[in-house]
Amino acid sequence: MNFKRINNITGWVVFAIAAFTYLATMEASGSLWDCGEFASSAFKLQIPHPPGAPLFILLGRLFMIPFSDPNNAILGLNAMSALMSAFTILFLFWTITHFARKIVEKSNPSGEFTSTELITIMSAGVVGALAYTFSDSFWYSAVESEVYASSSFFTAIVFWAGLKWEHDVTAEIKAGIKGHFTKADRWLILIFYLTGLSVGVHLLCILTIPAIVMVYYFKRYEATRWGTFWAFIAGCVITGLVQVPMIQWTIKLAGKFDILFTNSFGAPFFTGFAFFFVLIGVLIYIVLKIAMKRNWNFLKLAMWAFAFVLLGFSTYVTTLIRSNANTPIDMFNVDNPASLVGYLSREQYGDWPILKGQDFTATPETVKYEATYVKGKTKYEKKGTKATPVYSPGDLHFFPRMWDSNNDQSHADYYASFAGIGKDPKTGKYYDSPTMGDNIAFFFSYQFNWMYWRYFMWNFAGRQNDIQGIEMGNVRDGNWKTGIGFYDNMRLGDQSKLPDSLKEDKANTSLFALPFILGLIGLAFHVIRDKKDFLVTLLLFFFTGIAIVIYLNQAGNQPRERDYAYVGSFYAFAIWIG
């Protein structure tokens, strides 16, 4: 039987189920938080909060055009999220069937599958894809006018494209085509282009890169332990290069060029900005010519990747154009390349330590000041400074989890309460500093358990209600539960004594941890049957989940639930459910 045809048809059937579900249940208006801002921004092509989402705004405008009435325009944006989410499910289905097919081919390498084998592969895809379709966090993001549905689409299609590259390389090897750089590598260029485009929606898609690098390593090289380790390091490095040098440093340099050309050479605004990218294009062309002449294929691939990331990333030009129109919503006033730097780097939100930094009780040793520029009538003018606190080397340590000394939202007091540190009521100074043990405990108790694992179990074990869980240890609000009475009562107290308003909460779901158990079984099966693909999926799971927890380094008293940030990791777990 024709595997490709059946795989395509079944995938589109699953897509139809997901699309119908999301379109039928999408929001009739705007949800709380950013939806109203994004809807207003998309309707008039305006500038939302940093770091912006220009591609999302452009696509949203297209979907809003049929709704000329501003009161109903948000329905277009909600429908876009619903369809983007349905496409995410489609690519999840094809991802699962790709892995399942490889496992079946180990016992039947001919590629001609029996009916039983076909049903097994398709069933794996359907179960995993539909489990994710109806998962709590993804379903919620699928029906509102937020960026996370579109971001999930890019994550799904980029990861799937990596697997398509692997499939095409396998076909080339069977056809006798060998070597490191073949026709299949067009998929790699597409991956980098899609990654550049995804920056115009959200940065989460970048986190697929380590998994794709591992796919590349396993396919092109004879795998060893050290080779696998260095492939992992390479994946991390490439991710960092895309996030910082390719995205932030290029814009920072372009901004400096524009200041130089305008202030020193008297050129109009944007001249230096345009010159910089023309120069980048010329340099890419020269390096490509040298690489092709000397047969430096890795350099050639790197240059094409860099070029297509920048091409995809170019949607931010629309941000500059629309900001110059002085739209009513014009966050950060991004009307020049110099301000685009701060907009992209989320400058207004400040910086935070990740692997090395200070505790919340530390006092800055000095402050570093950097001049900031604003657009004047004919040139850039210095106006104000950016202040960055500098701490004593003795106050810096590994893995600072209790770092935020700003008490506007009671972050410092939250840390102190967690660590049992007292405070002088007269001076406001804390009597002690947190220990390394306190930092580790805060990471596991709050950042990992409360702000990640709780959300994970909402989706695969069950959810207590939709009331925000503000405090750890509050057994009434926002917890995960299974529906298994004795276990839930042991963790959360006697659930039968909750008031009817909570017991009948529509978000109260009891999954009896069945999706979680299926996922664990699938994980174990994957380890046994295909360790390489398991490691690829594990990297996707880690970088879109736990790595985000480590990177965000969230303080206590978060103003809302943050499950939407980790749906990529739930996506990876759904692969194991299948």
N, C-alpha and C positions, 0 to 999 in steps of 0.2 A: 504493500500500500504506500502511496505517496506521502512521506512524512511531512515534507514542506507544505503541501496543500492543506493537510489536516491540521498542522500546527498553526497555520495562518487563519484558517476558518475558526478554529476553536478560540484562538486569541481574540479575534474580533467579536465573537459571541460574548466572551468574558468582558471585553470593552463595553459592549452594548448594555450588559447587566449593570456595570459600574456607572456608565453614563446615565442610564435611566434612574438609578438609585440617587445619584447626586443631584441631577436636575430636578427630580421630584421632591427632594428634601432641602433644596438650597434656601438660603435666607431670603425672606421677602423684602428685607431692607439691609441696613448695615449693623454688624455686630459691634460690641464694645471695643475700645482701644483704637487701633490704627485704621480700621476699615473705612470710616467716614473720611479720614484724611486722604487715603489712597483713591477712594471713589471721586472725591472732589478734584484731586490732582489729575486723575485720568480724564475726567470729563472735559477739562479745559487745558490739558497738557501743562500742568503746573509742577512745582518742585516740592516733593515731600521731604520728610526729615532725613538727615544723613544716615547712611551713605548714599541714599537715593536708590531708585529702581527705574531707570529710564526705559528699558525694554518693556518692563511690566506696564509702565504708564502708556507707552505707544500701543502695545497690544490691547490694553484695557480700553483705550480710546476707540479702537476699531470695533470692539464688541459693544461699546456703548452707542455707536452711531445709530443703530435702529431705534434706540430709545431716546427720542428727541426731548421728551418731557424730563426735566431734571429730577422730578420726584421719583421717577421709575428707572432712571439711568443706571443705578447701581445693580439692577437685575442683570444687565449685560456683563458687568464685572464678575458677579457671582456665577453666572453661566460659564464664563471663561475659566474660573477656578474649577468648576465641576468637570468641564471637558479636559482640562489639563490633568486633573486627578484621574480621570478615566484612562487617558493615555499612559499615565504612570502605571496603572494596573495592567494595561496591555503589555508594556515593556517588562513588568515584573513577571507576567506569565511566560513570555519568551525567554527571560533569563532563567527561570526555573526549568523550563523544558530543555534548555541548552545543557544545563548541568545534569538533568535526569538522562538525557540522551547519551551523554558521555559515559555515564555509569552503566547504562544498558549495553553500549557498544563494547564494553570490556568483555562481556560474555558473548556478544554477537557483533563482531567487527565488520560484518558485510555491509551494514547500513540498511539492509532489507529487513524491516522489523515485522514480527508477527502481530496479529491483532491484539494479543494479550500484552505484548510489549508496548504497542502504541497506546493502548488504553491506560497502561501504567504511567507512561510519560505524560499523557494529557491530564490524567487525574492529578498527578503531582502539581502540574501548573495551575489547574483549576482550584484545587484546595488551598494552595499557598496564596494565589492571587485574590481569591474571594475572602480568605481570612484577613488579609490586609485591607480589602475593600471596606469591610464592615468594622474595622478596628476603630476604637474610640477617637484617638487623636487625629488620625488621618481623615476620617469621615468629617470631623468638625472643621478641619482646615479646607476640606474639599468644597464646602458650601458657603464660604464667606469670601469677601473681597480683600484678601490678604495675599502677600507674596509667596507664602509657603507652599501653596498648591503648585504654582508655576515652578518654584524652586525644586520641588519633588520631581516634577516632570523632567527637568534638566538632569537631576541626579540619576534618574532611571534610564534615560536615553543615553547618557554618557557611559554608564556602566555596561549597558547592553551593547553599545558600539564597541567597547573593549572586547566583549565576548564574540562579536561578529568578526572583529579582526582575527581573533584566535581561530575561529571556524574557517575563515578564508585562507589563513596560513596553513592549516591542516590540509585543506583541499589542494593548495599549491604543492605541498610536500608530496602528496599522493600522486600529483601530476608530474613529479620530477623537478619542480621548480624549487631551488634551494638558494640560500643566501639570506643576509640580514635585511636587505632593503628591496622589497618587491611591491607588486601592485596592491597587495593587501594593506600596505602602510598608508594608503589613502584614508583608511578608517582612523588612523592615529591623528592625521591632520584634521579630520572632521571633529575628533574628540577635543582637540585644542580650540577649534573654532567655537564649538558649542560651549566649552568652558568660558571662553571670552564673552560670549553672548550671555551666559548665565550670571556673570558679574553684574549685568544690568538688571537682574532680578534679585539675587542674593548670592552671597559667597559660599553657601553650603556645598555647592556642586564641586568645588575645588577638592573637597575631602575624598572624592572617589579616586584621586590620582594614585595614592599608594597602592590600592588594590589593582589598578590597571597596570602599574609598573610591575607588580608581581606576576600578573598574567603574561606580560611581555617577557619577563625573565624565564618563567617556566616553559614558554613556548620556543624561545630562541636559544636557550642554553641548557646544558646538562646540569640539573639542579644539584647543589651541594649545600651543606649547612652554612658554610661561610658565604657562599654565593647568595643564598637566600637572605642572610643577614644584611649583606651589602646592598642587595636589591631593595630591602626594606628601608635602609638608610637613604638610598637614592630616591625612593618614593617620597620620603619625608622632605628631602632637600628640594626636589622639584616642586612639591606643594608649597614650600616656603618661598621659592623663587617666583612662582606665579602670583602668590598673595602679596609679596612685598616689592621686590624689584620690578617685576613686569607691570604691576598695577599701580602701586603707590610711588615708587621712585621715578618711573617714566613721567608721571604727571607732575611730580615735584620738580624734575629737571625742566620739563616744558614750561612750568610756571616761572622758573628762574630765567629761562631764555626770554620769556615775554617781558619780564621786568627789565632785563638787560637791553633788549631791543627798543623798548618804549622809553625808558628813563635815560639811557646812554646814547642811543642812536636817533632818538626822536621819531621812531616808527609808530604807526598806529597800533592800537591794542590788537592782540591776537597775531601780529606779524611774527614775533618770536616763537609763539606757540605753533603756528603753521610751519615755520622754518625748521623747528626741532623735529617734527614728524616727517617732513620731507628728508631731512638728514638721516633719520632712522631708516627710512625706506631705501635711501641710497646705500647706507652701510649694510643693510640686509642683502641688497642686490650684490654688492662687492664680495661679501663673505660667501654668499651662495656660489658665485662664479669661481672663487678660490677653492671652495669645498668640492665642487663638481670636477674641477680641473685636477685636483690632487686625490680625488676619490675618498674624501673624508666624509663618509656617509652619515656618521652620527652628527657632525656639525651641520650638514645639510638638513637633516631632519629637525635639529634644534632650531635652525633659522626659520624653516617653514612653520614650525610650531609657534615660535615667537611672533611671526608675522600674523598668523591667523588668530592668536589670542588678542593682539592689538586690534585687528580688524573687527572681531566680535565685540571688543571692549569699546569700540568707537561710538556706541550708542550714547555715551556720556556727552558727546558734542551737542546733542539735543538739549541737555540740561543747561549748557551755557547759552544756547540760543534762546530758550524759553525764559531763562532768568533775566536776560537782557530786555525782554518784553515787559518786565516788572509785573508779573502775574500776582494776583492777590495772595496766593500761597507760594511763597518764595523762601523756603527754609535756607538759612545760611547765606542768602543773597549771592548765589554762585554765578555772578555775571562776568567773571574773569578767570583765567587759568590759575592765578595765585590763590584765589579762594576755593577753587576746585580741590586743591591739595588737602585743605582742612576738612572739606566736605567728605571726601573719599575716606580719609583716615579717621572719621568720626571724632574729630578733635574736641568737639563740645562735650563729649562724654568722658573725657580724660583718659588716662592710661592706667594700667594695673600690672602688677608682677605676675609671672606665671611659674617659672621654675626657680627664680632667685629674686629675693626682695625683702622688704621690711615688714615688721608687725605693726598693728594699728597703734601701738603705744610708742613707736619711735618718733623722734622729732627731727625734721630736716636739718642737716648741717649747714646748708646754704640753698640758694635758689638760683637756677639758671634762667636767664632771660633771653628771649629771641624776638627780634622785631617782627611785627606783622604788617602786611601791606594791604591797602584798600585801593580800589580803582577811583582815581580822581578824574578831573575833566580831560586832561591831556596826558597824564602820566600816573604811575603808581605812587602813592604817598604812604609814608610810615605812619601808622596809627595804632598805638598800644603795643603791648608786648605779650608774648606767650611765656608764662612762668612754669617752670618744671622743678619740683623739689628734688634736691640731691641729698641722699642719706649717707651717713658715715659707713664705711666698709664694715665696721663692727656690728652694725645694725642689720646687715644683709645676711640672709641664710637661705638654705635650700628649701624649696617647696613651701613658700609662705601662703597659707590659706586664710589667715586672719589678718588682713592687711589694711583695710579701709579705715582711716582715721576720721573721715568725714562723718559727723554724727547727725547730719540733717535728716536722715531717715533712720536714725538710731542704729546704724551699722556697728559702730564701735561699742555701744552699750550691749548690743546683741552678742558680740564676741565675748565681752567681759562676763556677761551672764552665763554664757556657755562654759567658759573656762573657770568660773568661780572667782573672778578677779574683782576686788572692791575698788571703790572710787572715792576720792576725797571730796566731800560735798562743798568745801570752800574753794579749792583750786580747780576742781574738775579733772585732776590728774589721777590716773590709775595707779594703784599701789604696786602692781607687779606687771610683768610681761608674760604673754603666753609661752609655753614651752613647745618644743618640737612635737611632743606627744599631744598637746592641745591642738596643734595644727593638723596633725594626722587624724585625730579624732573628729575634728570639725569636717575634714574632707569626707570621711566615710559616713559620718552620721547625717550631716546636713547636705553637702554638695552631691555626694553620690547617692545615698539612700533616699533622702527626702526629695531632692531636686532631679533625680534621674530614675532610680529603681522604682519609686512609687509610680511614676508615669508609665514605665515599662510594664508594670504589673496591671495598671489600669486596662491596658490593651490586650493582655494575654491571660489574665487571671480573673479580673472583674473589678468593678468600681463601686465605691460606697455611695457617693452622691456628687453633685456638681458644685458644692459649696467649697470655696477656696480654703485649702489647708494652710493656714498662716503659721501655725506653731507645730513643731515636732512634738509628738506625744499627745496631741489632741485626737482622741479616739472617735470623735463625732464627725469631723469635717474632712472631706477630700482624701480619704485613705483608699488603699486598694483592699479588695476582699475577694474571696473565692465563691462564696455561697455554701461552702462546707461548714456547717454550723459549729462543730466543736473547735475547729481550727480558727475560724473568725472570732469566736468568743474568747479564745485563749489570747489572741492578739489585741482585740479591740473592745473586749467586754461583751456582755450579753446583748447582742444586737436586737433581740426581741423586745427589749425595753426602750428602744428608740421611739420617739413620737411618730405617729402615722405620717406626718408631713415629710419626714426623712425616709421612712421605710417605703413610701410610695413615690419618692423622688424618681423622675423619669430617667435620671442618669444612673440609678441603682441597677447595676447589671451583675449577674452571677454567671460567670463562664466556667465555674468549677475547675479553673486552671487548665482546662483541656487544651486550648491553643498553646499554652506554655509547655505542657507535657509533650505535645506533638512536636513542638520546636526542639525540645531537648532530645527527643528520640531521633529527629532528623539531623540534629547536630552530631550525635554519636554515629549515626549511619554514614554521614558525610566523612567523618574522620576515618572510619574503617574502609570505606569504598574508594575515596579519592581525597587523599590528604592535601594535595596541591590546591584543588578547588575549594576545599574547606578553608585553607589558609587565606585564599583570596577573599572569600565571603567573610571570614573573621576580621580581616583588615577593614573591609567596608563597615562591618558592625562596630568595630572599635573606634574608627576615626569619625564616624557620624554619631557616636554616642559618648563613650567614656572620654575620648580625646577632647570633645567639646566641653565636657564637665571640667576637665583640667584646665583648658584654655580660658574659659569664661571666668573661673575663680569667683563665683558668685558670693556676694555678702548675704547676710541674713535679712529678713523682712522684705523679701521680694514682693513687689506690688501686685503681681499676678502669677498664675500658673505658667510654667515655661515648657510644657510638654511638646509644643509645636516645633521647638528647636531640635528635637531628637527623633523626628519621624524617619529620618534616613536609617537610623539604627534599627527601628522597628521594621522597616522595609527589609533590611538584611535578615532579620530573624524570621520574617515571613518566608524567605527562601528555604530555611530549614523546616518550617512547617510543611511546605510542599514536598 
